[in-house]
Amino acid sequence: MRVRILLQAANSILLPAALLILAASQIQAQTPSPNKLAPDLCLALAEAPTRRGPGGITIPSLVQRAQLKLGETRINYVGHSTFLLETQRGIRIATDYNDYVRPAVVPEIATMNRAHTTHYSMNPDPSIVHVLRGWNPDGGHAHHDITMEDVRVRNVPTNIRSYGGGTDTWGNSIFVFETGNLCIGHLGHLHHTLTTQQLAQIGQLDVVLVPVDGSFTLDVQGMMEVLKALRAPLMIPMHYFSSYTLERFLHEARPHFEVEMSEVPTTVVSRATLPKTPKILVLPGN
């Protein structure tokens, strides 16, 4: 009798515990990891109706960088059109990698565009794992779609003006980086507004890195049209040569978007910290 009572007591303890473990395993199986890439993340997000979060988080320096949390991406403005993106798993990406403006570290991935030599390198560091050129040297358009650790990189080709005044078809690429459940787009040396097809290929961006000089790239009014069409919660200017050209863009943008001036060139973004309403964040650079 005493043995039967002990066995019944043990079962009354073990059975609920087993049920809790089973339920927890089912919940974990149904909850995607923040670092696991979903196919066509940006295109799926294009149908999402809302955005969440209070705003971007800035950190003092990339030199003494804190460990990123799940879902976070660090964006450091190196200068001109070059950013250094760092994923939670430590993959570093340099945009418009060139021989004049480079990050202090060698990235695992480098993207390029060919409008000017300040946007590409003929001799990239040989230790870079993936060198992605935004044009096809053999003709036609470039096509890139790679995944490395927790980041997927793909491109959407656009045209640029040729030196003779004509059109260099597919001479530029918009690169899209999908990491930490975020979609970050670098517009490169964009020379024209985007077609419906290009907007569909880009999908819904969370962060857009946008050239704002208004002359070498698309004019200010045209770039404003692009930003309104992309509807990204966070926009970070690049490719501005002076406070005058930057302010000319910001003057046009302020009636439509909140503008925040950062004192440091680095920001950490995640889905939880995206602005509730579209915002332009100016990182110091040129």
Residue pairs with C-beta under 8 A, 6 or more apart in sequence:
32 38
33 70
34 70
34 71
34 88
34 180
34 181
35 70
35 71
35 88
35 89
35 150
35 180
37 147
37 150
37 151
37 152
37 178
37 179
38 44
38 181
40 203
41 152
41 178
41 181
41 183
41 203
42 176
42 178
42 183
42 202
42 203
42 204
42 205
43 200
43 203
43 204
44 203
45 183
45 203
45 204
45 206
46 200
46 203
46 204
47 204
48 204
51 233
51 274
51 275
51 276
52 271
52 272
52 274
52 276
53 233
53 270
53 271
53 272
53 273
53 274
53 275
53 276
54 273
54 275
54 276
55 260
55 273
55 274
55 275
55 276
55 279
56 234
56 260
56 267
56 268
56 269
56 273
56 274
56 275
56 279
56 281
57 267
57 268
57 269
57 270
57 273
58 262
58 263
58 264
58 266
58 267
58 268
59 65
59 66
59 74
59 264
59 266
59 267
59 268
60 264
60 266
61 264
61 266
62 74
62 76
62 84
62 86
62 265
62 266
65 74
65 86
68 74
68 86
68 87
68 88
68 268
69 88
69 270
70 88
70 180
71 88
71 180
71 181
71 182
71 270
71 271
71 272
72 88
72 180
72 268
72 269
72 270
73 85
73 86
73 87
73 88
73 179
73 180
73 182
73 184
73 268
73 269
73 270
74 85
74 86
74 266
74 267
74 268
75 83
75 84
75 85
75 184
75 207
75 209
75 236
75 266
75 267
75 268
75 269
75 283
76 83
76 84
76 85
76 86
76 103
76 265
76 266
77 83
77 236
77 238
77 265
77 266
77 283
77 284
77 285
78 84
78 94
78 101
78 102
78 103
78 265
78 285
79 101
79 285
79 286
80 96
80 98
80 100
80 101
80 118
80 238
80 239
80 285
80 286
81 95
81 96
81 101
81 113
81 118
81 119
81 186
81 188
81 189
81 209
81 211
81 238
81 239
82 94
82 95
82 96
82 97
82 98
82 101
82 102
82 103
83 94
83 95
83 186
83 209
83 236
83 238
84 92
84 93
84 94
84 103
84 105
84 107
85 92
85 93
85 95
85 177
85 179
85 184
86 92
86 93
87 93
87 149
87 150
87 151
87 179
87 180
88 150
88 179
88 180
89 149
89 150
90 149
91 108
91 109
91 148
91 149
91 150
91 151
91 179
92 103
92 105
92 107
92 108
92 109
93 107
93 108
93 109
93 110
93 111
93 151
93 153
93 177
94 102
94 103
94 107
94 109
94 110
94 111
95 111
95 175
95 186
95 209
96 111
96 112
96 113
96 118
96 119
96 120
96 186
96 188
96 189
97 107
97 110
97 111
97 112
97 120
97 121
97 124
97 128
97 131
98 112
98 117
98 118
98 119
98 120
98 121
99 117
99 121
99 122
99 123
100 117
100 118
101 118
106 125
106 127
106 128
107 128
108 128
108 129
108 130
108 148
109 128
109 129
109 130
109 132
109 146
109 148
109 151
109 153
110 121
110 124
110 125
110 128
110 130
110 131
110 132
111 132
111 134
111 153
111 155
111 173
111 175
111 186
112 119
112 120
112 121
112 124
112 131
112 132
112 133
112 134
113 119
113 120
113 134
113 135
113 171
113 172
113 173
113 188
113 189
114 120
114 133
114 134
114 135
114 160
114 171
114 172
115 160
115 171
115 172
115 188
115 189
115 191
115 216
116 189
116 216
119 188
119 189
120 133
124 131
129 148
130 146
130 148
130 153
132 142
132 144
132 146
132 153
132 155
132 175
133 142
134 142
134 155
134 157
134 171
134 172
134 173
134 175
134 188
135 141
135 142
135 157
135 170
135 171
135 172
135 173
136 142
136 143
136 170
140 170
141 157
141 169
141 170
142 155
142 157
142 170
142 173
143 155
144 153
144 154
144 155
144 173
144 175
145 152
145 153
145 154
145 155
146 152
146 153
146 154
147 153
150 179
150 180
151 177
151 178
151 179
152 177
152 178
152 179
153 175
153 176
153 177
153 178
154 175
154 176
154 178
155 173
155 174
155 175
155 176
156 173
156 174
156 176
156 198
156 201
156 202
157 170
157 172
157 173
158 170
158 171
158 172
158 173
158 174
158 188
158 190
158 191
158 192
158 194
158 198
159 167
159 168
159 169
159 170
159 171
159 172
159 191
159 192
160 167
160 168
160 171
160 172
160 189
160 191
161 167
161 168
161 191
162 168
162 171
172 188
172 189
172 190
172 191
173 188
174 185
174 186
174 187
174 188
174 190
174 198
174 202
175 185
175 186
175 188
176 183
176 184
176 185
176 186
176 202
176 203
176 205
177 183
177 184
177 185
177 186
178 184
180 270
180 271
181 271
182 206
182 207
182 269
182 270
182 271
183 203
183 204
183 205
183 206
183 207
184 205
184 206
184 207
184 208
184 209
185 202
185 205
185 207
185 208
185 209
185 230
185 232
186 209
187 208
187 209
187 210
187 211
187 226
188 211
189 211
189 216
189 217
189 239
190 211
190 217
190 218
190 223
190 226
191 217
191 218
192 218
192 222
193 218
193 222
193 225
193 226
193 229
194 202
194 226
194 229
194 230
199 229
199 230
202 230
204 231
204 232
205 230
205 231
205 232
206 232
206 233
206 234
206 269
206 271
206 274
207 232
207 233
207 234
207 235
207 236
207 269
208 227
208 230
208 232
208 234
208 235
208 236
209 236
209 238
210 223
210 226
210 227
210 235
210 236
210 237
210 238
211 217
211 218
211 223
211 237
211 238
211 239
211 240
212 220
212 223
212 237
212 238
212 239
212 240
212 245
212 246
212 249
213 239
213 240
213 241
213 245
214 220
214 223
214 245
214 248
214 249
215 245
216 239
217 223
217 239
218 226
220 248
220 249
220 252
221 252
223 249
224 252
224 253
224 256
227 235
227 253
227 257
228 256
231 278
232 278
233 274
233 275
233 276
233 277
233 278
233 279
234 269
234 274
234 275
234 278
234 279
234 281
235 257
235 278
235 279
235 280
235 281
236 267
236 280
236 281
236 282
236 283
237 246
237 249
237 250
237 280
237 282
237 283
238 285
240 246
240 249
240 285
240 286
241 286
242 286
246 282
250 259
250 280
250 282
253 259
253 280
256 278
257 278
257 279
257 280
258 275
258 277
258 278
258 279
258 280
259 279
259 280
259 282
260 279
260 280
260 281
260 282
261 282
262 281
262 282
262 283
262 284
263 284
264 283
264 284
265 283
265 284
265 285
266 283
267 281
267 283
